Amino acid sequence: MAIKAKKVQPAKIAAIAEAKAVLESYSDYIFTNYRGLTVDQITALRGKLREKDAAFKVLKNNFARVAFADMKIDTVSDYLKGPTAIALGKEDMNEIAKILVDFQKEAPALELKAGLIDNEVYDLEKLIAFSKLPGRKQLMAMIAMTVNAPVQKLAATLQAAVDKRTSEGAGDGDKLYLAEAPAKEALAKEAPAEETPVAESKKEETPKVEEKPAE
C-alpha cells in the first residue's frame, strides 16, 4: 500500500513565505529569547532599534527554520528553539548589538543567544565584544581627527609664530620687508644676468713717415 505524502497546508506555506520575505529584507540577524519581557518593554526595544533601521520580529521557529534553509543558511537552527525574537539589521550591526546589550541591563529577562553577521556566526562572547566597537559615526569622527591633526598642528605653529612676531612689535618696515622679500627673491631668480660691456681695444696708431722732397 502506497504511503501518501503529507500535504502542507496552504496556511503554513503562506506563513513560511512571509517569514522568508521578512528575513530576506535584512542581511544580519541577532537571536534572542524574549520570554519574560512585557509588551511595553518589547515596544520600547523596537523603538530603539527602529532608529537604526532595524527591526525586532517574533517568528515561529519552524517557519523561520524552513525560511533560512530556503535561503541556504543552515548555521542558525540551534538558535531557533524556545521563545525566539530576532533583531534584524542591514548595517551598523555593532550598534544594534550595543542596543540589545544595554537594554538587557535594564530588562534582564532579555536573553541574547547569538548572531549571524556577514554570514558568520557570533557566539554570545563575540557578540558582546562586537557591541563595544565604535559605531560608524564615531569611527568617521575618529578618522577625521586623525587626518586633520597634522594640519591643525601646522596652523597652530604658524599662528604662534605670528603672535610672537606681533608681541615683539614688528614695525611697518619689517612688515613691508616680510611681504616684499619673497617677490624680490623670485624676481632676482628670473632676471637675466647683466652683460658686462667689453672694453674696446684701442687702435694702434701708425706713425706718419715724412716724405723728403726730391733733390
Buried (B, 14 or more C-beta within 10 A) or exposed (E): EEEEEEEEEEEBEEBBBEBBEBBEEBBBBBBBBBEEBEEEBBEBBBEBBEEBEBBBBEBBBEBBBBBBBBEEBEEBEEBBEEEBBBBBBBBBBBBBBBBBBEBBEEBEEBBBBBBBBEEEBBEEEBBBEBBEEEBEEEEEEEEEEEEEEEEEEEEEEEEEEEEEEEEEEBEEEEEEEEEEEEEEEEEEEEEEEEEEEEEEEEEEEEEEEEEEEEE
